[in-house]
Amino acid sequence: MRLLIFDESFRRALKRRCKNRPQLQAKVLITLSQLEMDPFYPTLKTHKLQGELKGLWSCSVEYDFRIIFYFEKVEDEEEEAIVLVDVGTHDEVY
């Protein structure tokens, strides 16, 4: 199981984009749980990003809602941590 690190930008985006949408927020929490267990689980559709977002990764919450993150080595941990950067629709995060 990997450590999830919530960047402040992710917290703000999650609060803003899931406001008055409890079902979407619940889906994000389920996706984060799956990401923590196995970031490459097939339903997440995890993939590397290119261009300006090179070095970042994306996974799907639902058809048009993504989580942007990167992997970071943490001392005294076997696996890399996942730093959550942004969340939103395809157009909002790309």
Backbone as JSON, one array per atom type, in Angstrom:
{
  "sequence": "MRLLIFDESFRRALKRRCKNRPQLQAKVLITLSQLEMDPFYPTLKTHKLQGELKGLWSCSVEYDFRIIFYFEKVEDEEEEAIVLVDVGTHDEVY",
  "N": [[0.84, -1.17, 0.0], [0.55, 2.18, -0.82], [1.64, 5.44, 0.26], [-0.45, 8.25, 0.39], [-0.14, 11.59, -0.48], [-1.53, 14.64, 0.06], [-1.5, 17.38, -1.81], [-1.79, 20.91, -1.36], [-3.02, 22.24, -3.49], [-4.51, 20.19, -4.62], [-6.36, 19.65, -2.59], [-7.84, 22.08, -2.55], [-8.89, 22.07, -5.18], [-10.44, 19.73, -5.14], [-12.36, 20.36, -3.19], [-13.61, 22.58, -4.42], [-14.48, 21.57, -6.92], [-16.11, 19.43, -6.3], [-18.09, 20.42, -4.81], [-21.35, 20.48, -3.61], [-21.82, 18.08, -4.87], [-22.07, 15.28, -3.81], [-22.06, 12.58, -4.64], [-20.1, 12.44, -6.61], [-17.87, 13.15, -5.11], [-17.76, 10.95, -3.42], [-17.09, 8.99, -5.29], [-14.54, 9.87, -5.98], [-13.19, 9.42, -3.57], [-13.33, 6.63, -3.42], [-11.82, 6.0, -5.67], [-9.34, 7.06, -4.87], [-8.75, 5.33, -2.8], [-8.41, 2.95, -4.23], [-6.24, 3.72, -5.79], [-4.29, 4.02, -3.86], [-3.94, 1.37, -3.08], [-3.26, -0.02, -5.5], [-1.83, 1.58, -7.96], [-1.9, 1.06, -10.66], [-4.12, -0.35, -11.34], [-6.42, -1.79, -13.6], [-9.01, -0.49, -14.06], [-8.54, 2.13, -13.34], [-7.15, 3.31, -15.38], [-4.56, 4.41, -15.52], [-2.03, 6.58, -16.64], [0.96, 8.02, -18.12], [1.64, 11.5, -18.47], [2.21, 13.96, -21.05], [4.08, 16.58, -22.71], [3.53, 19.83, -21.4], [2.83, 18.8, -18.95], [4.59, 16.82, -18.39], [6.09, 14.22, -16.54], [4.11, 13.96, -14.75], [1.25, 11.96, -13.77], [-1.91, 10.49, -14.67], [-5.15, 9.42, -13.62], [-8.37, 7.87, -13.98], [-11.47, 8.89, -12.59], [-14.13, 8.89, -13.27], [-15.8, 8.87, -16.47], [-15.22, 11.55, -17.53], [-13.57, 12.73, -15.56], [-10.7, 13.36, -13.77], [-7.75, 12.46, -11.86], [-4.75, 13.99, -11.06], [-1.37, 13.24, -10.53], [1.89, 12.49, -9.03], [4.75, 10.35, -8.58], [6.77, 9.98, -5.69], [9.8, 9.47, -4.02], [10.1, 8.36, -0.72], [11.82, 8.57, 2.3], [12.66, 5.69, 4.24], [10.51, 4.18, 3.36], [9.18, 1.47, 1.54], [7.84, 1.54, -0.94], [7.19, 4.05, -3.44], [5.72, 7.21, -2.64], [2.51, 8.67, -3.4], [1.84, 11.7, -4.73], [-0.76, 13.85, -4.73], [-1.98, 16.1, -7.06], [-3.93, 17.54, -8.63], [-7.43, 17.64, -9.46], [-10.24, 17.04, -11.5], [-12.32, 17.8, -14.4], [-11.49, 16.65, -17.71], [-10.84, 18.89, -19.36], [-10.36, 20.8, -17.38], [-8.06, 19.96, -15.96], [-6.07, 19.44, -17.81]],
  "CA": [[0.0, 0.0, 0.0], [1.35, 3.41, -0.94], [1.26, 6.62, 1.02], [-1.02, 9.35, -0.41], [0.18, 12.92, 0.03], [-2.48, 15.58, -0.51], [-0.98, 18.72, -2.04], [-2.81, 21.91, -1.07], [-3.77, 22.51, -4.73], [-5.48, 19.1, -4.77], [-7.43, 19.87, -1.6], [-8.68, 23.19, -3.02], [-9.61, 21.64, -6.38], [-11.45, 18.75, -4.74], [-13.44, 21.08, -2.5], [-14.29, 23.45, -5.38], [-15.12, 20.84, -8.02], [-17.08, 18.45, -5.8], [-19.05, 21.14, -3.99], [-22.74, 20.14, -3.94], [-21.84, 16.86, -5.69], [-21.58, 14.24, -2.9], [-21.83, 11.31, -5.34], [-18.8, 12.55, -7.27], [-16.87, 13.13, -4.06], [-17.67, 9.56, -2.99], [-16.34, 8.28, -6.33], [-13.14, 10.28, -5.85], [-12.64, 8.73, -2.4], [-13.17, 5.23, -3.81], [-10.68, 5.97, -6.6], [-8.13, 7.27, -4.08], [-8.51, 4.09, -2.08], [-7.87, 2.01, -5.2], [-4.93, 4.25, -6.17], [-3.42, 3.72, -2.73], [-3.67, -0.08, -3.1], [-2.6, -0.41, -6.76], [-2.0, 2.71, -8.88], [-2.01, 0.63, -12.05], [-5.3, -1.21, -11.49], [-6.95, -1.49, -14.95], [-10.14, 0.45, -14.14], [-8.06, 3.5, -13.13], [-6.6, 3.8, -16.65], [-3.41, 5.24, -15.17], [-1.09, 6.79, -17.75], [1.87, 9.16, -18.04], [1.26, 12.67, -19.25], [3.28, 14.48, -21.9], [4.05, 18.03, -22.93], [3.71, 20.68, -20.23], [2.58, 18.02, -17.75], [5.53, 15.7, -18.37], [6.5, 13.87, -15.19], [2.9, 13.71, -13.98], [0.42, 10.82, -14.16], [-3.35, 10.72, -14.56], [-6.04, 8.25, -13.53], [-9.77, 8.23, -14.17], [-12.47, 8.68, -11.55], [-15.23, 8.49, -14.14], [-15.5, 9.15, -17.87], [-14.58, 12.85, -17.76], [-13.08, 13.3, -14.31], [-9.36, 12.81, -13.59], [-6.86, 12.83, -10.76], [-3.38, 14.18, -11.53], [-0.45, 12.95, -9.43], [3.22, 12.02, -9.38], [5.36, 9.46, -7.6], [7.89, 10.59, -4.99], [10.48, 8.57, -3.1], [10.05, 8.8, 0.67], [12.76, 7.81, 3.12], [12.14, 4.64, 5.13], [9.33, 3.54, 2.77], [9.54, 0.54, 0.47], [7.27, 2.0, -2.19], [7.11, 5.49, -3.61], [4.46, 7.85, -2.24], [1.76, 9.29, -4.49], [1.52, 13.09, -4.39], [-1.95, 14.25, -5.49], [-1.76, 17.48, -7.48], [-5.12, 18.21, -9.14], [-8.58, 16.79, -9.76], [-11.23, 17.78, -12.27], [-12.64, 17.27, -15.72], [-10.38, 16.6, -18.67], [-10.48, 20.26, -19.75], [-9.88, 21.57, -16.22], [-6.74, 19.55, -15.48], [-5.08, 19.38, -18.89]],
  "C": [[0.89, 1.24, 0.0], [0.78, 4.52, -0.07], [0.7, 7.67, 0.07], [-0.68, 10.66, 0.28], [-0.72, 13.92, -0.7], [-1.85, 16.97, -0.6], [-2.12, 19.71, -1.79], [-3.64, 22.24, -2.31], [-4.82, 21.43, -4.97], [-6.65, 19.3, -3.82], [-8.39, 20.97, -2.06], [-9.52, 22.76, -4.22], [-10.72, 20.66, -6.03], [-12.64, 19.44, -4.08], [-14.27, 21.89, -3.49], [-15.08, 22.64, -6.41], [-16.13, 19.79, -7.58], [-18.12, 19.1, -4.9], [-20.46, 20.82, -4.5], [-22.85, 18.92, -4.86], [-21.32, 15.69, -4.84], [-21.31, 12.9, -3.59], [-20.46, 11.32, -6.03], [-17.68, 12.49, -6.23], [-16.68, 11.7, -3.54], [-16.88, 8.73, -4.0], [-14.85, 8.61, -6.26], [-12.49, 9.53, -4.69], [-12.43, 7.24, -2.69], [-11.96, 5.08, -4.73], [-9.37, 6.16, -5.84], [-7.76, 6.02, -3.29], [-7.88, 3.05, -3.01], [-6.46, 2.43, -5.62], [-3.9, 3.93, -5.1], [-3.01, 2.24, -2.74], [-2.84, -0.49, -4.32], [-2.81, 0.69, -7.79], [-2.16, 2.31, -10.35], [-3.15, -0.37, -12.25], [-6.01, -0.81, -12.79], [-8.09, -0.47, -15.01], [-9.72, 1.9, -13.93], [-7.54, 4.13, -14.42], [-5.44, 4.77, -16.43], [-2.46, 5.35, -16.36], [-0.23, 8.03, -17.5], [1.34, 10.29, -18.9], [2.48, 13.19, -20.0], [3.15, 16.0, -22.0], [4.34, 18.81, -21.66], [3.56, 19.91, -18.92], [3.49, 16.79, -17.65], [6.02, 15.47, -16.94], [5.31, 13.59, -14.28], [2.16, 12.5, -14.56], [-1.03, 11.22, -13.99], [-4.06, 9.4, -14.38], [-7.48, 8.75, -13.59], [-10.61, 7.93, -12.94], [-13.74, 8.18, -12.22], [-14.89, 9.0, -15.54], [-14.75, 10.46, -18.09], [-14.14, 13.51, -16.46], [-11.79, 12.6, -13.95], [-8.71, 13.27, -12.3], [-5.45, 12.89, -11.33], [-2.45, 13.99, -10.33], [0.94, 12.64, -9.96], [3.74, 11.14, -8.25], [6.58, 10.15, -6.99], [8.48, 9.59, -4.01], [10.46, 9.19, -1.7], [11.01, 7.93, 1.46], [12.03, 6.82, 4.01], [10.85, 3.99, 4.62], [9.8, 2.64, 1.63], [9.08, 1.05, -0.89], [7.25, 3.52, -2.24], [5.74, 5.99, -3.14], [3.8, 8.43, -3.49], [1.36, 10.69, -4.02], [0.39, 13.53, -5.31], [-1.86, 15.75, -5.77], [-3.05, 18.2, -7.85], [-6.21, 17.17, -9.39], [-9.59, 17.64, -10.52], [-11.53, 17.11, -13.59], [-11.42, 17.32, -16.61], [-9.92, 18.01, -19.03], [-9.92, 21.08, -18.6], [-8.44, 21.22, -15.83], [-5.67, 19.51, -16.56], [-4.87, 20.74, -19.46]]
}
